[in-house]
Amino acid sequence: MVLKTTDTITTQTVSTPAVQLTEKVVPPFTALCFTTRTTLKDLSQYYGVVASQLTQEAERLNLEVNGPVQWVYTGATGDMDNEFQLEITLPISEAHGEPETFTFQQFDSFRCVSYTHTGPWSDLMAVYDAFFAEFYRLGYQDGSNVREIYAVVDVDTPANNVTEIQVSIE
C-alpha cells in the first residue's frame, strides 16, 4: 500500500500483482492421493499435515516420488462456504503396494492457463483476484478446476515459496 500526500489531499493506491498467463497442457500423472469434501474457509486444517503424511506413506511403500505436492480443487467457486472436492496429491512414478489411508489415482492430461507466484501464500487471494481478472479479460471460460503445484515450500522464509496456479480451459 502506498500513501501519497499532496497538500491536504491524501490518496491511497492499492495494487494487485500483474499476472502473465501461459497456456499449456500438463501431461497425465499417477499420484498417492488424499480426497475430501471441504470449503475454502476450512482449508487450513490440511496445511502441511496431509503433505507430510503423503510423504511418509510414499516412503513406507518405497514409492518413487517424481514431483511436488499438488492441491486439486474441483468445483471451487471462490465462495468461502461453497463445498467442493479437494485432492492433495503426491506424484509418483508407479503405483505399487497397499496404501493405508490414501489411494492411488491417475490424473488425465490437463489443458490450462498457468501462472507462477513467488512469495508467501498469504498473498494468494490477491493473486487469484488478479489471475481471474486477466483470465476472463482474455476471453477464457469456466475455470472451475484449479491446481496448485507447490514447487518450492520454504516455511522459514515464505517469500521464497513458489506456487504454480493452473486453471482448466476448454
N, C-alpha and C positions, 0 to 999 in steps of 0.2 A: 504494500500500500504506500502510495506516495502522497504527501500533503504539500500543496503549493500555496504560498501566501502572497497575495498582491494587494497592497494597502490593507483594506478591511475585508476583502473578499477571500474566503478560503474555499478551495475546491479539492475534491478528493478523487483520485484516479485509482481505480481498481482494475488490474489487468489479469486476464486468464492466459494460460500458456498457448502459444501458437502451435498448431499441430500440422505436421506434414504427413498426410496419409499415403500409405503404399498398398496397392492391390497385389494380392499373391494367392497362391494355392499351397496349403500346408499338406504334406504327404500324410497318409494314414499311419497310425502307430498303435502299438499294444501297450497297455498300462495296467499297473496294480491300482485299484480304484476304490475310493470311498464315495458312496452315493447317499444323499439325503434330500428331504424337502425342507426348505428354510425360507427366511425373509432377509432382506438386506440389513435390517436392524439387529438380526440375531447372528450375523456372520462372525463376530468377534470370538465366539466360543470355539471356532475351528482354527483360528490363527496359530500357527506354529505347532500345535498339538498333533493334528492329523498328519502333517508332512513328516514329522518326526516318527510317528507310528508307522507310516508307509515305508519309510527308510529302514526302520528296524525289521519290518516284515520282509522286505526285499533281501536284507542281509540274512535273515533266518532261512529263507528259501533259496539262498545263493543265486539270486536273480541278477542279471547284468543290467544296471541302470544306464539308460542311454539318452537322458535328457532331464531338464529341470522340472520341478513340480509345476503343475498347471491346475488352475481352477476353471471349470467349465460351467457356465451359467446358461440354463435353458429356460426361457420364459420370464427372465427378469425384465422388469419394465422401468426401473428407476424409482418406483413407488416403494417406500421403505417397508410397507406392510403387505405387499404382494408376495404370495408364496410361489416359489419356483424350485426347479431341480438344480442342485449343486453337486458336481462331481469334482473331487480333488484327486488328481491323478499323478502317478509317478511313471513316466515312460520307461519301458523295459524292452530288451531285445527279443525275449522269448518267454512265454508263459509256461511254467512248469511247477509242480508241487501243488499243495493244497493250502491256500491262504486261510488263516484262522478267522479273521474278522473283515477281510476285504474280498474283492472279486477281481478277476481278470476281465478286461474289456478291450475290444477292438474299436478304435475311433477311425471313422472314414476320413478321406481327404476332405479338406475344408477350404472353400473359397471365401476369402475375407479381405477386409481392409484392415491394415495394421498400423499401429503407432507404438514407438518405444519411448517410455518415460524413464528418465533417470532422476531419482530423488525419492523423498520419503513417501510412504503410502498414504500419509495424511493429506497429500496433495491430489490423490486420485479423483476425488469428487469434482474438483475444478478441471482436472484433465479430461474426465468423461464429459463434462459440460461442453468444453471446447471441442472435443473429439466429435460428439454427436452434432454440434452446430455445423462443423465442417462436413461431416458425413452427409447430412441432409442437404446442405448447400450445394454439394457436388452431385446431387440427384440420386444418391443411393437410397434404397428402401429397406424395410424390415429391421434388421439389427437386433433381433430377439435372442440370438445365440452369440454369446460372448465368451472368449477365453482370455485368461491372464496367465502369461508364462513368466515365472519368476527366475529370470536368467541370472541375476546376482541378488543375493539376500545378505545384507550387512546390518545386523541388529545393533551393532555398536555405533555405526555411522550411517544412519538411514539415508543420508544424501547420496550414498553410493549405490543404493538399490537400483536395479534395472528391471523394469517390468514391461513386457510387450503385451499390448492390448490388441486382440483380434476380434473383429465383429463380422459376422456372417453377411454375405451378399448373395443375391440370386444369380 
